[in-house]
């Protein structure tokens, strides 16, 4: 085992890898609570049950997708990077595809499955890197920031801090409401812990909020802490039912598939490079075994869609594990082990409400918006498409709309600026695709 993971070469040992893997798990364990909450649209009261996924099944699917993805990344990619259903894409899955478009969740899973197949093909063929390199870095940062704003808006809404207002569309909610106060308390506690540099702050913030919620009777007390693993039957294999439904084959669904594909592109490229660089694993500014790492991601998403969850992706929270000493894929195996162990704690996690998970969404949004500082705002031809990409996501409640807006305006502003040669030919192809996307979307 030491030889396979090159412990001696990397200057690590079992203890450091175990602590690193456990730290990564604590930093990203919030997804076990947040993902089922989002995909089941728990904060939406009047929703047909046909559009609502089974919470227990989604919980199991989340843990299994994270475990499988992390195991493949550890064994094949040999990186201390863990995977789980991605934030932003789960919100797009639930709030845009299911809630806004009214698509069955089975169709959304099918879109994730197809995008994962494309991702796998592009990775194996080598085209993935070409597509990523064709997209200007400013738009990549704008997409990340836009998703952060989108997630934050959902968190503020779920907390009751932002509510519907007939006069101004949105307004400030009732801050004296008990659930809203619980959310604000959770946000304050999480911010304090993050500011102090505590690993796993988001997860611990949720746990503390749950305890406080129980004390004030805002959250039901679980009958037990450990129990049987919930059945995954309600969602397992449901993805394949969509392929026999003629209503699945629409231009809107094509745009949804492309969105899953594009966002997964950006998420993984950024996370892999950032974490590998932090761990000192980059060689000549290149990522060794990049193909294997991307292969792990695409397989994890395929498996996740079959189990019943949104796109699985590499987690930037893995940097917490690296900071604690993780340097090899063995740490990812440790993280996977904790995700498998968590399957028995559903009774404890099932009582968590939207008010408790809202702070996690807001904090993740804050972390993602930090990429705005890397955009050259002084260049107007760059600022316009970047800003439209970022602002369109929360205002339209659609990641796809934000990506489309930015990818349409970028070639236009660059062309007018006289820098048409600086635009990669693939970006002109994207321009045509997204113009058609808007045309067919409004029909």
C-alpha positions in Angstrom: 0.0 0.0 0.0 2.8 2.4 0.9 4.6 1.6 -2.4 1.4 2.0 -4.5 0.6 5.4 -3.1 4.3 6.5 -3.1 4.3 7.5 0.6 8.1 7.8 0.7 8.3 9.9 -2.4 5.5 12.2 -1.2 6.9 12.4 2.3 3.7 11.1 4.0 2.5 8.3 6.2 -0.7 6.5 7.2 -1.3 8.8 10.1 -1.1 12.0 8.0 -3.2 10.5 5.3 -5.9 9.3 7.8 -6.1 12.7 9.5 -6.2 14.4 6.1 -8.9 12.2 4.8 -11.0 12.6 7.9 -10.6 16.4 7.8 -11.7 16.4 4.2 -14.8 14.4 5.2 -15.7 16.8 8.0 -15.2 19.8 5.6 -17.7 18.4 3.1 -20.0 16.2 5.2 -22.6 19.0 5.0 -23.5 17.7 1.5 -25.1 14.6 3.2 -27.6 17.0 4.8 -27.9 19.7 2.2 -28.2 17.6 -1.0 -31.3 15.6 0.0 -32.8 18.9 1.3 -32.3 20.5 -2.1 -33.2 17.6 -4.4 -36.4 16.9 -2.5 -37.3 20.6 -2.7 -38.0 20.4 1.1 -38.5 24.2 1.3 -41.4 24.2 -1.2 -44.7 23.5 0.5 -47.3 23.0 -2.3 -45.4 20.7 -4.7 -46.9 17.6 -6.4 -45.3 14.5 -4.9 -44.5 13.3 -8.4 -41.9 16.1 -8.6 -40.4 15.4 -5.1 -37.6 12.8 -4.7 -37.5 10.4 -1.8 -35.2 11.9 0.9 -33.9 8.6 2.3 -33.0 7.4 -1.2 -31.3 10.7 -2.1 -29.3 10.5 1.1 -28.0 7.0 0.3 -27.3 8.0 -3.3 -25.3 11.0 -2.1 -23.2 9.0 0.2 -22.6 6.2 -2.3 -21.8 8.6 -5.1 -19.3 10.4 -2.9 -17.8 7.1 -1.7 -17.5 5.6 -5.2 -16.1 8.8 -6.7 -13.5 9.2 -3.9 -12.4 5.5 -4.2 -11.9 5.8 -7.9 -10.0 9.1 -7.5 -7.9 7.6 -4.8 -7.1 4.3 -6.5 -6.8 5.5 -10.1 -6.1 9.2 -9.9 -4.0 8.8 -6.7 -5.0 12.4 -5.6 -6.1 13.4 -2.1 -9.3 14.8 -3.7 -12.7 13.7 -2.6 -15.9 13.8 -4.7 -19.6 14.3 -4.0 -22.7 15.8 -5.7 -21.7 19.3 -6.5 -23.2 22.4 -5.0 -24.8 24.6 -7.7 -25.6 21.8 -10.0 -27.9 20.3 -7.4 -29.7 23.6 -7.1 -29.9 23.8 -10.9 -31.3 20.3 -10.9 -34.0 21.0 -8.4 -34.9 24.7 -8.8 -34.4 25.1 -12.5 -35.0 21.8 -14.2 -37.7 20.4 -11.9 -39.3 23.4 -10.3 -39.1 26.0 -13.1 -39.4 23.8 -16.1 -41.7 21.3 -14.5 -39.6 18.4 -15.7 -39.9 15.1 -13.8 -36.9 14.4 -11.6 -36.3 11.2 -13.6 -35.7 13.5 -16.7 -33.2 15.6 -14.7 -31.3 12.4 -13.7 -31.3 11.3 -17.4 -29.8 14.7 -18.3 -27.0 14.1 -15.7 -26.4 10.6 -17.1 -26.1 11.8 -20.7 -23.8 14.8 -19.7 -21.7 12.3 -17.8 -21.4 10.0 -20.9 -20.3 13.0 -23.0 -17.9 14.0 -20.3 -16.4 10.5 -20.3 -16.1 10.5 -24.1 -14.5 13.9 -24.2 -12.1 12.9 -21.4 -11.0 9.7 -23.2 -10.7 11.4 -26.6 -8.7 14.4 -25.2 -11.3 16.9 -26.4 -12.2 18.0 -22.9 -8.9 20.0 -22.5 -9.4 21.6 -25.9 -12.9 22.8 -25.0 -11.8 24.1 -21.6 -8.8 26.0 -23.2 -11.2 27.6 -25.8 -13.2 29.3 -23.1 -11.6 32.5 -21.8 -10.5 32.4 -18.2 -12.6 35.4 -17.3 -15.8 33.6 -18.2 -14.7 30.6 -16.2 -14.4 32.8 -13.2 -17.7 34.6 -13.9 -19.5 31.2 -14.1 -18.1 30.2 -10.7 -19.1 33.5 -9.1 -22.5 33.4 -10.7 -23.2 30.0 -9.3 -22.1 31.3 -5.9 -24.6 34.1 -6.1 -27.3 31.7 -7.3 -26.6 29.4 -4.3 -26.5 32.3 -1.9 -29.9 33.6 -3.1 -31.4 30.1 -2.6 -29.9 30.0 0.9 -31.3 33.5 1.8 -34.7 32.5 0.5 -34.8 29.2 2.4 -33.8 31.0 5.6 -36.7 33.5 5.1 -34.2 36.4 5.1 -35.3 37.2 1.5 -39.0 36.8 0.6 -41.3 37.5 -2.3 -42.4 41.2 -2.5 -45.1 42.2 -5.1 -43.7 45.7 -5.4 -40.0 45.0 -5.8 -40.0 41.2 -6.6 -37.9 40.5 -3.5 -37.6 42.1 -0.1 -36.4 41.6 3.5 -38.3 38.9 5.4 -39.5 38.8 9.0 -36.3 38.6 11.0 -38.3 37.9 14.2 -39.5 34.6 12.7 -38.2 31.6 14.8 -36.9 29.6 11.8 -35.2 32.7 10.4 -33.6 33.5 13.7 -32.3 29.9 13.8 -30.8 30.3 10.3 -29.2 33.6 11.3 -27.7 32.0 14.4 -26.3 29.1 12.2 -24.8 31.7 9.8 -23.2 33.6 12.7 -21.7 30.5 14.3 -20.4 29.2 10.9 -18.8 32.5 10.0 -17.1 32.7 13.4 -15.6 29.2 13.0 -14.5 29.8 9.5 -12.9 33.1 10.5 -11.0 31.2 13.2 -9.9 28.7 10.5 -11.7 25.7 12.0 -11.8 22.7 9.6 -15.3 21.4 9.0 -16.9 24.7 10.1 -19.9 24.4 7.8 -20.7 20.9 9.0 -20.2 21.8 12.7 -22.4 24.9 12.2 -25.2 22.6 11.0 -24.8 20.3 13.9 -24.8 23.1 16.5 -27.9 24.7 14.8 -29.7 21.3 15.0 -29.0 21.1 18.7 -30.2 24.6 19.3 -33.3 24.0 17.2 -34.1 20.9 19.2 -33.7 22.9 22.5 -36.2 25.5 21.3 -38.6 22.9 19.7 -37.9 24.2 16.2 -36.6 20.8 15.0 -38.0 17.4 15.9 -35.8 15.3 18.1 -34.8 12.0 16.3 -36.0 8.8 17.9 -32.5 7.3 17.4 -29.1 8.3 16.2 -28.1 5.2 14.3 -30.5 3.1 12.2 -30.9 0.9 9.2 -29.7 2.3 5.8 -32.7 3.7 3.9 -33.8 2.0 0.7 -32.4 3.4 -2.5 -35.1 1.7 -4.5 -37.2 4.8 -5.1 -34.5 6.4 -7.1 -32.1 3.6 -8.2 -32.3 3.1 -12.0 -35.1 5.6 -12.4 -32.8 7.5 -14.8 -33.5 5.0 -17.5 -37.3 5.5 -17.4 -36.9 8.9 -19.0 -35.4 7.5 -22.2 -38.7 5.9 -23.1 -40.7 9.1 -22.6 -41.1 11.2 -25.8 -41.5 14.4 -23.8 -37.8 14.0 -22.7 -36.5 14.8 -26.1 -36.8 18.6 -26.3 -34.6 21.6 -27.1 -34.9 22.7 -23.5 -33.5 19.4 -22.3 -30.6 19.7 -24.7 -29.7 23.1 -23.1 -30.0 21.5 -19.6 -27.6 18.7 -20.6 -25.1 21.2 -22.0 -25.3 23.2 -18.8 -24.6 20.1 -16.6 -21.7 19.4 -18.9 -20.2 22.9 -19.0 -20.4 23.5 -15.3 -18.9 20.1 -14.5 -16.1 21.1 -16.8 -15.3 24.3 -14.9 -15.8 22.8 -11.4 -13.3 19.9 -12.0 -10.7 21.8 -13.8 -10.5 24.5 -11.2 -10.6 22.1 -8.2 -8.1 19.6 -9.5 -5.5 22.3 -10.3 -6.1 24.3 -7.1 -5.8 21.3 -4.7 -2.9 19.6 -6.6 -1.0 22.9 -6.6 -1.6 23.3 -2.9 -0.3 19.7 -2.3 2.8 20.4 -4.4 1.8 17.8 -7.0 1.9 20.0 -10.1 4.9 19.4 -12.4 6.0 22.1 -14.8 2.6 23.8 -14.3 0.9 20.6 -15.5 -1.3 18.1 -13.7 0.1 14.6 -13.8 -2.5 11.9 -14.4 -5.1 14.5 -15.3 -6.9 12.0 -17.6 -7.2 9.5 -14.7 -8.6 12.2 -12.4 -11.2 13.4 -14.9 -12.1 9.7 -15.6 -12.8 9.3 -11.9 -15.1 12.3 -12.0 -17.1 11.2 -15.1 -17.6 7.6 -13.7 -18.7 9.0 -10.4 -21.3 11.2 -12.1 -22.6 8.2 -14.1 -22.9 6.1 -10.9 -24.5 8.9 -9.0 -27.2 9.4 -11.7 -28.0 5.7 -11.6 -28.3 5.7 -7.8 -30.4 8.9 -7.9 -28.4 12.2 -7.4 -27.2 15.2 -9.3 -23.8 15.6 -10.9 -20.9 14.3 -8.8 -17.7 16.5 -8.9 -14.4 17.1 -7.2 -14.6 19.1 -4.0 -12.5 22.2 -3.2 -13.0 21.3 0.5 -10.3 18.6 -0.2 -7.9 21.5 0.3 -8.7 21.3 4.1 -7.4 17.7 4.1 -4.3 18.7 2.2 -3.7 21.4 4.7 -3.8 18.7 7.4 -1.2 16.6 5.6 -2.9 14.6 2.9 -0.7 14.0 -0.1 -1.8 10.7 -1.7 -4.9 8.9 -2.9 -5.0 7.0 0.3 -6.6 10.0 2.0 -9.5 9.8 -0.6 -10.0 6.2 0.4 -10.3 7.3 4.1 -12.9 10.0 3.1 -14.8 7.3 1.2 -14.8 5.1 4.2 -16.4 7.9 6.3 -19.1 8.4 3.7 -20.0 4.7 3.8 -20.1 4.8 7.6 -22.4 7.8 7.5 -25.1 5.7 5.8 -26.1 4.4 9.2 -26.8 7.9 10.6 -29.8 8.8 8.5 -32.2 9.0 11.5 -30.1 11.8 13.0 -29.7 13.7 9.8 -33.3 13.3 8.6 -34.6 15.9 11.1 -32.6 18.7 9.6 -34.7 21.6 8.1 -34.1 24.2 5.4 -33.5 26.8 8.1 -30.5 24.8 9.3 -29.0 24.1 5.9 -29.5 27.7 4.6 -26.3 29.0 6.2 -24.3 26.3 4.4 -25.6 27.6 1.0 -24.8 31.2 1.9 -21.2 30.3 3.0 -20.5 28.2 -0.1 -21.7 31.1 -2.2 -19.3 33.4 -0.4 -16.4 31.1 -1.2 -17.4 30.8 -4.8 -17.8 34.5 -5.4 -14.1 35.1 -4.5 -13.2 34.3 -8.1 -14.5 37.7 -9.1 -11.2 39.2 -8.1 -9.5 37.4 -10.9 -11.6 39.1 -13.7 -10.1 42.2 -15.5 -12.9 44.6 -14.8 -11.0 47.4 -16.4 -11.4 45.9 -19.8 -15.0 46.7 -20.8 -15.1 44.0 -23.5 -14.4 41.5 -20.7 -16.4 43.1 -18.0 -19.8 43.0 -19.9 -20.0 39.3 -20.7 -18.5 38.4 -17.3 -21.1 40.6 -15.5 -24.0 39.3 -17.5 -22.9 35.7 -16.8 -22.7 36.4 -13.1 -25.9 38.5 -12.6 -28.2 36.5 -14.9 -27.9 33.3 -12.8 -29.5 34.5 -9.6 -32.0 36.9 -11.3 -33.2 34.2 -13.8 -32.8 31.3 -11.3 -30.9 29.5 -14.0 -27.2 28.7 -14.4 -27.9 27.9 -18.1 -29.2 31.4 -18.8 -26.1 33.0 -17.2 -23.7 30.8 -19.2 -25.7 31.5 -22.4 -25.7 35.3 -21.9 -22.0 35.5 -21.3 -21.1 33.2 -24.2 -23.2 35.3 -26.6 -21.9 38.7 -25.6 -18.2 37.7 -25.4 -17.7 37.2 -29.1 -19.7 40.4 -29.8 -17.7 42.7 -27.5 -14.4 41.2 -28.6 -15.4 41.6 -32.3 -16.4 45.3 -31.8 -13.2 45.9 -29.9 -11.2 44.6 -32.9 -10.0 41.5 -31.1 -11.8 38.9 -33.1 -8.6 36.9 -33.6 -8.3 36.5 -29.9 -11.5 34.6 -29.8 -11.2 30.9 -30.2 -13.2 29.5 -33.1 -15.1 27.2 -30.7 -16.4 30.3 -28.9 -18.2 31.3 -32.1 -19.7 27.9 -32.2 -20.9 28.4 -28.7 -22.4 31.7 -29.7 -24.5 30.1 -32.4 -25.6 27.2 -30.0 -26.7 29.6 -27.3 -28.5 32.0 -29.6 -30.5 28.9 -30.8 -30.9 27.9 -27.2 -32.7 31.2 -26.4 -34.7 31.1 -29.6 -36.1 27.6 -28.9 -36.4 28.2 -25.2 -38.9 31.1 -25.7 -41.0 29.2 -28.2 
